[in-house]
Amino acid sequence: MEVMPKVSIVMATYNRSEFILESIQSILAQTYQEWECIIIDDGGTDNTREILSPVLNQDFRFKYFIRTPNYKKGLPGSRNYGLDLVKGDYIIFFDDDDIAHPQNLELCVFELSKKDVSFCRYIRDVFSGDFIYNYDYSKLYTSFYIDHNNIESILKNELLFNSCAVMWKKKCFENRRFEEDLMYAEEWELYSRIISSGTKGISINKSLFYGRKHPNSNTGEFFRNDPIRRSSNAYAICLVISNLKKRKLLSYTILRYFIQVALGYKEYKLFERIINILDLTKIEELKWRLFYAHLPLRLYFYGIWKKVKK
């Protein structure tokens, strides 16, 4: 009798009683049933536990834990706690306010059964308000491989790696965890660290997850210029640059991109932090300082040129 590989779903939650049951129901609706769902409560104060009680009592695959003091408060700490509890062959992170396509686990497990890949990425769509349950159940889709050669596209968010849009083989998290001091971009930092190490995966062109847009999400707070989220993003950029430098993958175009990003993070002294990480010669440092100093003017004239070109 063939043993089906088990998927470990890690769901961190915090005061999300309004949405979490719908997320849980999308897990129960999965066509692939060999899974466990580790729910980590980050110390919420609402009635999430009460709402989940019927499900927890009826289905042993759901396990509910309160984050312990051994992990820092926040999404990274809660997910790390979940990672230390999982028992499955494959790991996937679901948020407590989103909805998974019924074929999510089935199709990812199928792709990961191929020995030459360690993760499966898919498309994540977004929605506002009530979710429209009208799924595409087709198993016909195109795909392409991803490895360290795609790191620039990933870092620039041209090839999106949302936290809930990838299933990983468990080995990807051996000696790797989320940076618990990050309150934003923690998955972007960790996933780039995994892929830059030489890990190869596949991306399938099918929507398998639906992210709920609402103002209380981490992403919503970031785009409202929340200082905690912005400071975290600046720190994540520094961690990414340090990792790429160590792995000799920090190209000129990647560095130029982040130095341009640093213009929007002057209050966090991001440019100076990047320069300190690089350990440049005096000449190289001077070149980048001149580039940074003239960058606003160059961007201004570039914007005019784009308008004229249209």
Secondary structure, DSSP 8 states (H G I E B T S, - for coil): ------EEEEEEESS-TTTHHHHHHHHHT-S---EEEEEEE-S--SSHHHHHHHHHHH-TTEEEEE--TTS-SSHHHHHHHHHTT--SSEEEE--TT-EE-TTHHHHHHHHHTSTT-SEEEEEEEEE-SS------------EEEE-GGGHHHHHTTSS---TTSEEEEGGGGTT----TT-SSSHHHHHHHHHHHTT--EEEEEEEEEEEE--TTSHHHHHHTT-HHHHHHHHHHHHHHHHHHHHTT---HHHHHHHHHHGGGGGGGTHHHHHHHHHT--HHHHHHHHHHHHHHHHHHHHHHHHHHHH-
